[in-house]
Amino acid sequence: MLRNFRAARGVAKTVGVSQRRNLSIHEYQSVELLNSYGIPTPKAVPAFTASEAEQVAKDFGTNELVIKAQVLAGGRGKGHFDSGFKGGVHMIDSPAQAKEYAGKMLGANLITKQTGAGGRICNAIMIAERLPPQKEYYAAILNDRASGSPVLVTSNQGGMNIEDVAHDTPEAIITTPLDFDNGISNADAVDLAKKLGFKDGAQKNAADVFGKLYKIFREKDATQIEINPLSEMSDGQVLCMDAKFGFDDNADFRQKDIFKLRDTTQEDAQEVEAAEYGLNFIKLDGNIGCLVNGAGLAMATMDVLNLHGGSPANFLDVGGGATADAVKKAFELLLSSSNVKSIFVNIFGGIMRCDVIAEGIIKATKELHLTVPLVVRLQGTKEAEAKKMISESGLAIFPFDGLDEAAAKAVEMAKGQ
């Protein structure tokens, strides 16, 4: 089960290749969602300007506060801004300090171990009460592929990287399978709280949090909820001190309130643009642009390129309903990188017709004045028509029937540039 937990959590943290399933929301939005379900947290208020941060701090009525940069990435506390300012999480002791720190954070890019070298823009900060916990725990709800059901993963070693806990002290992690319809019973939740070491006065409060977290998970089509730390206070309160949510993008049609919270400034601009055309595009570090239909074929294409000594510059799945204009947009995305030295189009036409792809290829080649070598493999529906269109276009396109031969040619052309 521990292995399954690691796998499930790894999937929740990465971008799925067939469909992005991990809409994330900012911490202040997570706090609002938790509170709407009656789950207690420290008081927290967002601010979007330095002056607003100062006023928010004044309104708290206490100077024992924390200011947090609102950026969708882990490791904020140990990160640094491109302006040189260190740390995305700081304790503050006055409204003036809140204004000063907010001024250094807002509008700057926070760089952490998860953001890449460019970092992510900080457009908001959150100011929260500074409440020292008596004991810190960890709680997360994930989908477990092995059991085909959600699980509640908990530990009495909260406030630290859970992967480190799993590696160093796996016995400290408790994985509890959950009934899909009902979640966890109150009796089982209280027993879990006892096992974790919550004191008598806090056990019912912890159990209440466990139950309500699953209610959010199911009702909001979440793919993960992670609370770290889940804190036991000296008076028996159990507070969610930090929360990370992921939501299933396939549920956007029925979770409109959640998906209104999406912050595209935290996403790659090209990936956002690609999604508008129904394209699933993820940048990689290689020099061979890939345009493929279907996630499985796209993964196989990248594997074959690597097998022949090449390196994919991207993952790009045009799906089953792409138009010629969408194919042209795909080429624009590929060519936006100066690293791309050849392009490999690999299409197996089922729902996606090869002649539509061919039309888009010809359109892109002509209108974008393509100079990068283009290798094309088209198999399936309307294959003959597509090959005829490409042949009669008179364009410098290298057509192939075999995957290995086509991939080898794409690698050869990339190395020759």
C-alpha positions as CSV (number, residue, x, y, z in Angstrom):
1,M,0.0,0.0,0.0
2,L,2.9,2.4,0.7
3,R,4.1,1.8,-2.8
4,N,0.6,2.6,-4.1
5,F,0.5,5.7,-2.0
6,R,3.8,7.0,-3.5
7,A,2.6,6.2,-7.0
8,A,-0.8,7.8,-6.4
9,R,0.8,10.9,-4.9
10,G,3.3,11.1,-7.8
11,V,0.5,11.0,-10.3
12,A,-1.4,13.7,-8.5
13,K,1.6,16.0,-8.6
14,T,2.5,15.6,-12.2
15,V,0.8,16.6,-15.4
16,G,-1.1,13.7,-16.9
17,V,-0.2,13.2,-20.6
18,S,-3.6,12.2,-21.9
19,Q,-5.6,14.8,-20.0
20,R,-4.5,17.3,-17.4
21,R,-6.3,16.3,-14.2
22,N,-4.7,18.6,-11.7
23,L,-6.3,22.0,-11.6
24,S,-4.7,23.6,-8.5
25,I,-6.0,26.6,-6.6
26,H,-4.1,29.1,-4.4
27,E,-3.8,28.6,-0.6
28,Y,-6.2,31.5,0.2
29,Q,-8.8,29.9,-2.0
30,S,-8.2,26.5,-0.3
31,V,-8.8,28.1,3.0
32,E,-12.1,29.6,1.8
33,L,-13.1,26.2,0.5
34,L,-12.2,24.4,3.8
35,N,-14.1,27.0,5.8
36,S,-17.2,26.7,3.6
37,Y,-17.4,23.0,4.7
38,G,-16.9,23.9,8.3
39,I,-13.3,22.8,8.5
40,P,-11.3,25.1,10.8
41,T,-8.2,27.0,9.8
42,P,-6.3,29.9,11.1
43,K,-7.8,33.2,10.0
44,A,-6.4,34.1,6.6
45,V,-7.0,37.0,4.3
46,P,-5.6,37.6,0.8
47,A,-4.2,41.0,-0.5
48,F,-3.3,42.1,-3.9
49,T,-1.4,45.3,-3.3
50,A,1.1,46.4,-0.6
51,S,-1.3,49.0,0.7
52,E,-4.1,46.4,1.0
53,A,-1.7,44.0,2.8
54,E,-1.0,46.8,5.3
55,Q,-4.7,47.3,6.0
56,V,-5.4,43.6,6.2
57,A,-2.7,43.3,8.9
58,K,-4.2,46.2,10.8
59,D,-7.6,44.6,10.8
60,F,-6.4,41.4,12.4
61,G,-6.0,43.1,15.8
62,T,-2.8,41.2,16.5
63,N,0.8,41.6,15.3
64,E,1.6,37.9,15.4
65,L,1.1,37.1,11.7
66,V,2.5,35.3,8.8
67,I,2.7,36.5,5.2
68,K,2.8,34.0,2.3
69,A,3.3,34.5,-1.4
70,Q,0.5,33.0,-3.3
71,V,2.2,31.0,-6.0
72,L,1.2,27.5,-7.2
73,A,4.4,25.7,-6.2
74,G,5.8,23.9,-3.2
75,G,8.9,25.0,-1.3
76,R,7.8,28.6,-1.1
77,G,9.5,29.2,2.2
78,K,12.9,28.2,0.8
79,G,12.4,29.9,-2.5
80,H,13.7,33.3,-3.7
81,F,12.3,36.0,-5.9
82,D,13.9,37.2,-9.1
83,S,14.3,40.5,-7.5
84,G,16.7,39.0,-5.0
85,F,14.3,38.9,-2.0
86,K,14.6,35.6,-0.1
87,G,11.7,33.4,1.0
88,G,8.1,33.3,0.0
89,V,6.9,32.8,3.7
90,H,7.8,35.2,6.5
91,M,6.7,35.9,10.0
92,I,5.7,39.6,10.4
93,D,5.1,41.7,13.5
94,S,3.5,44.9,12.2
95,P,1.3,46.3,9.4
96,A,4.3,48.2,8.2
97,Q,6.3,45.0,7.8
98,A,3.3,43.5,6.0
99,K,3.4,46.3,3.5
100,E,7.1,46.1,3.1
101,Y,7.2,42.4,2.4
102,A,4.2,42.5,0.2
103,G,5.8,45.2,-1.9
104,K,8.8,42.9,-2.4
105,M,6.7,39.9,-3.3
106,L,4.0,41.2,-5.5
107,G,4.8,41.4,-9.2
108,A,8.0,39.4,-8.8
109,N,8.6,35.8,-9.8
110,L,9.1,33.3,-7.0
111,I,11.6,30.6,-7.9
112,T,11.4,27.3,-6.0
113,K,12.5,23.7,-6.5
114,Q,9.2,23.1,-8.3
115,T,8.9,26.2,-10.6
116,G,11.9,25.9,-12.8
117,A,14.5,28.6,-13.3
118,G,11.9,31.2,-14.5
119,G,9.8,31.0,-11.4
120,R,6.1,32.0,-11.2
121,I,4.6,35.4,-10.9
122,C,3.3,36.4,-7.4
123,N,0.0,38.3,-7.9
124,A,-1.3,37.9,-4.4
125,I,-0.2,37.4,-0.8
126,M,-2.0,35.9,2.1
127,I,-1.8,37.1,5.7
128,A,-2.7,34.6,8.4
129,E,-2.7,34.3,12.1
130,R,0.5,32.9,13.6
131,L,-0.7,30.0,15.8
132,P,1.9,27.7,17.4
133,P,0.7,24.1,17.3
134,Q,1.1,21.6,20.0
135,K,1.6,18.7,17.6
136,E,1.7,18.5,13.8
137,Y,0.1,15.7,11.7
138,Y,-0.3,15.0,8.0
139,A,-3.5,14.1,6.1
140,A,-4.2,13.5,2.4
141,I,-7.0,12.0,0.4
142,L,-5.9,10.4,-2.9
143,N,-7.2,7.9,-5.5
144,D,-5.5,4.6,-5.1
145,R,-5.2,2.8,-8.4
146,A,-4.5,-0.6,-6.9
147,S,-7.7,-0.8,-4.8
148,G,-9.8,1.3,-7.2
149,S,-10.9,3.5,-4.4
150,P,-10.0,6.7,-2.5
151,V,-7.7,6.4,0.5
152,L,-7.0,8.6,3.5
153,V,-3.2,8.8,4.1
154,T,-2.2,10.1,7.5
155,S,0.9,10.4,9.7
156,N,1.8,11.7,13.1
157,Q,4.9,13.3,11.4
158,G,3.4,16.4,9.8
159,G,5.1,19.6,8.9
160,M,7.8,17.9,6.8
161,N,8.1,16.3,3.4
162,I,5.9,13.3,3.3
163,E,8.1,11.5,0.8
164,D,10.9,11.7,3.4
165,V,8.7,10.2,6.0
166,A,7.7,7.4,3.6
167,H,11.3,6.7,3.0
168,D,12.8,7.0,6.5
169,T,9.9,5.8,8.7
170,P,7.3,4.1,6.6
171,E,5.6,2.7,9.7
172,A,4.6,6.3,10.6
173,I,2.2,6.4,7.6
174,I,-1.3,4.9,8.0
175,T,-3.3,4.3,4.8
176,T,-7.1,3.9,5.3
177,P,-9.3,2.8,2.3
178,L,-12.4,4.8,2.0
179,D,-15.9,3.8,1.0
180,F,-16.6,5.8,-2.2
181,D,-20.2,6.6,-1.2
182,N,-19.8,7.2,2.5
183,G,-16.1,8.0,3.1
184,I,-15.1,7.1,6.7
185,S,-17.4,6.5,9.5
186,N,-17.2,8.7,12.6
187,A,-16.2,5.7,14.7
188,D,-13.4,4.7,12.3
189,A,-12.3,8.3,12.1
190,V,-12.1,8.6,15.9
191,D,-10.1,5.3,16.1
192,L,-7.7,6.7,13.5
193,A,-7.2,9.8,15.5
194,K,-6.4,7.7,18.5
195,K,-3.8,5.7,16.5
196,L,-2.2,8.8,15.3
197,G,-1.8,10.1,18.9
198,F,-4.4,12.9,19.1
199,K,-5.2,13.7,22.7
200,D,-8.6,12.8,24.1
201,G,-9.9,16.3,23.7
202,A,-8.9,16.6,20.1
203,Q,-9.9,13.2,18.7
204,K,-13.5,14.0,17.8
205,N,-12.3,17.3,16.2
206,A,-9.7,15.3,14.1
207,A,-12.4,12.8,13.1
208,D,-14.7,15.6,12.0
209,V,-12.0,17.0,9.8
210,F,-11.3,13.6,8.2
211,G,-15.0,13.2,7.4
212,K,-15.4,16.7,6.0
213,L,-12.3,16.4,3.9
214,Y,-13.7,13.4,2.1
215,K,-17.0,15.3,1.6
216,I,-15.1,18.0,-0.3
217,F,-13.1,15.3,-2.2
218,R,-16.2,13.6,-3.5
219,E,-18.5,16.6,-4.0
220,K,-15.9,18.8,-5.7
221,D,-14.4,16.0,-7.9
222,A,-11.0,16.4,-6.3
223,T,-8.0,14.3,-7.4
224,Q,-6.1,15.1,-4.2
225,I,-6.4,17.0,-0.9
226,E,-3.2,17.4,1.1
227,I,-3.2,19.0,4.5
228,N,0.3,19.5,5.9
229,P,0.4,20.3,8.7
230,L,-2.8,19.3,10.3
231,S,-2.3,20.8,13.7
232,E,-3.5,19.9,17.2
233,M,-3.7,23.0,19.3
234,S,-3.4,23.2,23.1
235,D,-7.1,23.7,23.5
236,G,-8.0,20.6,21.5
237,Q,-8.8,22.4,18.3
238,V,-7.6,20.7,15.1
239,L,-6.7,23.2,12.4
240,C,-5.7,22.8,8.7
241,M,-2.6,25.0,8.6
242,D,-1.8,24.5,4.9
243,A,-3.8,22.9,2.2
244,K,-3.2,21.8,-1.4
245,F,-6.0,20.8,-3.7
246,G,-6.1,19.2,-7.1
247,F,-9.3,18.9,-9.2
248,D,-10.3,16.7,-12.1
249,D,-10.3,18.8,-15.3
250,N,-12.8,16.5,-16.8
251,A,-15.3,17.7,-14.2
252,D,-15.1,21.4,-15.2
253,F,-18.6,21.3,-16.7
254,R,-20.2,20.6,-13.3
255,Q,-17.6,22.3,-11.0
256,K,-17.9,25.8,-12.5
257,D,-17.5,27.5,-9.1
258,I,-14.1,25.7,-8.7
259,F,-12.9,26.2,-12.2
260,K,-13.6,29.9,-11.9
261,L,-10.7,30.0,-9.5
262,R,-8.2,28.9,-12.1
263,D,-5.2,31.2,-12.4
264,T,-3.7,30.9,-15.8
265,T,-0.8,33.2,-14.9
266,Q,0.6,30.2,-12.9
267,E,0.6,28.0,-16.1
268,D,2.8,27.9,-19.1
269,A,1.3,30.4,-21.6
270,Q,1.8,28.1,-24.6
271,E,0.1,25.2,-22.8
272,V,-2.9,27.5,-22.1
273,E,-3.0,28.7,-25.7
274,A,-2.8,25.1,-26.9
275,A,-5.7,24.1,-24.7
276,E,-7.9,26.7,-26.4
277,Y,-7.5,24.8,-29.6
278,G,-8.1,21.4,-28.0
279,L,-4.4,20.5,-28.0
280,N,-2.6,18.9,-25.2
281,F,0.9,20.4,-25.3
282,I,3.8,20.0,-22.8
283,K,7.2,21.4,-23.4
284,L,10.3,19.2,-23.0
285,D,14.0,19.8,-23.4
286,G,14.8,18.1,-26.7
287,N,15.1,19.3,-30.3
288,I,12.6,17.1,-32.3
289,G,9.1,18.6,-32.4
290,C,6.4,16.0,-32.1
291,L,2.8,16.2,-33.4
292,V,0.8,13.0,-32.6
293,N,-2.8,11.9,-32.0
294,G,-3.5,9.9,-28.9
295,A,-1.5,9.9,-25.7
296,G,-0.4,6.3,-26.0
297,L,1.0,6.8,-29.5
298,A,2.6,10.1,-28.4
299,M,4.4,8.3,-25.6
300,A,5.5,5.5,-27.9
301,T,6.7,8.1,-30.5
302,M,8.9,9.7,-27.9
303,D,10.2,6.4,-26.8
304,V,11.2,5.4,-30.4
305,L,12.9,8.8,-30.9
306,N,14.9,8.2,-27.8
307,L,15.7,4.7,-28.9
308,H,17.2,6.1,-32.1
309,G,19.3,8.7,-30.2
310,G,16.9,11.6,-30.5
311,S,15.3,13.8,-27.9
312,P,11.7,15.1,-28.1
313,A,11.1,18.8,-27.7
314,N,7.5,18.4,-26.6
315,F,4.5,16.2,-26.0
316,L,1.7,17.3,-28.3
317,D,-1.5,15.3,-28.7
318,V,-4.0,16.8,-31.2
319,G,-6.7,14.4,-30.1
320,G,-9.5,13.0,-32.3
321,G,-11.3,16.1,-33.4
322,A,-8.5,18.5,-34.5
323,T,-9.2,20.9,-37.5
324,A,-6.7,22.1,-40.1
325,D,-6.5,25.4,-38.1
326,A,-5.7,23.5,-34.9
327,V,-2.9,21.6,-36.7
328,K,-1.5,24.9,-38.0
329,K,-1.6,26.2,-34.4
330,A,0.3,23.0,-33.3
331,F,3.0,23.9,-35.8
332,E,3.2,27.4,-34.5
333,L,3.7,26.0,-31.0
334,L,6.4,23.7,-32.2
335,L,8.2,26.4,-34.1
336,S,8.1,28.8,-31.2
337,S,11.2,27.0,-29.8
338,S,14.5,27.7,-31.4
339,N,15.6,24.3,-30.1
340,V,13.4,22.5,-32.6
341,K,15.6,21.2,-35.5
342,S,13.2,18.7,-37.1
343,I,9.5,17.9,-36.8
344,F,8.0,14.4,-36.6
345,V,4.3,14.0,-37.4
346,N,3.0,10.6,-36.5
347,I,-0.7,10.0,-37.0
348,F,-2.8,6.8,-36.7
349,G,-6.1,7.9,-38.2
350,G,-9.1,6.4,-36.4
351,I,-11.5,9.2,-35.4
352,M,-8.8,11.6,-36.5
353,R,-8.8,11.6,-40.3
354,C,-5.4,11.6,-42.0
355,D,-6.5,14.0,-44.8
356,V,-7.5,16.6,-42.2
357,I,-4.0,16.4,-40.7
358,A,-2.5,16.6,-44.2
359,E,-4.5,19.7,-44.9
360,G,-3.2,21.3,-41.7
361,I,0.4,20.2,-42.5
362,I,0.2,21.8,-46.0
363,K,-1.4,24.9,-44.6
364,A,1.2,25.3,-41.9
365,T,4.1,24.6,-44.2
366,K,3.0,27.3,-46.7
367,E,1.7,30.0,-44.3
368,L,4.5,29.6,-41.7
369,H,7.3,29.4,-44.4
370,L,8.5,26.2,-42.8
371,T,12.3,25.6,-43.1
372,V,12.7,23.0,-40.4
373,P,12.8,19.4,-41.9
374,L,9.4,17.7,-41.7
375,V,9.0,13.9,-41.4
376,V,5.4,12.6,-41.7
377,R,3.9,9.2,-41.0
378,L,0.2,8.8,-41.7
379,Q,-1.7,5.6,-41.2
380,G,-5.4,4.8,-41.1
381,T,-8.6,6.6,-42.1
382,K,-8.2,8.6,-45.4
383,E,-4.6,7.6,-45.5
384,A,-4.4,7.3,-49.3
385,E,-6.1,10.7,-49.8
386,A,-3.7,12.3,-47.3
387,K,-0.6,10.9,-49.0
388,K,-1.8,12.1,-52.3
389,M,-2.4,15.6,-51.0
390,I,1.1,15.7,-49.6
391,S,2.7,14.3,-52.8
392,E,0.8,16.8,-55.0
393,S,1.7,19.8,-52.7
394,G,5.3,19.8,-54.0
395,L,6.5,20.6,-50.5
396,A,9.7,19.3,-49.0
397,I,8.1,16.7,-46.7
398,F,9.7,13.3,-45.9
399,P,6.8,10.7,-46.0
400,F,7.2,7.3,-44.3
401,D,5.0,4.2,-43.5
402,G,7.2,2.6,-40.8
403,L,7.5,4.1,-37.4
404,D,11.2,3.1,-36.9
405,E,12.2,4.5,-40.3
406,A,10.4,7.7,-39.8
407,A,11.8,8.2,-36.3
408,A,15.3,7.5,-37.5
409,K,14.9,10.1,-40.2
410,A,13.6,12.7,-37.8
411,V,16.7,12.1,-35.5
412,E,19.0,12.2,-38.5
413,M,17.6,15.5,-39.8
414,A,17.7,17.1,-36.3
415,K,21.4,16.1,-35.9
416,G,22.2,17.5,-39.3
417,Q,20.8,21.0,-38.6
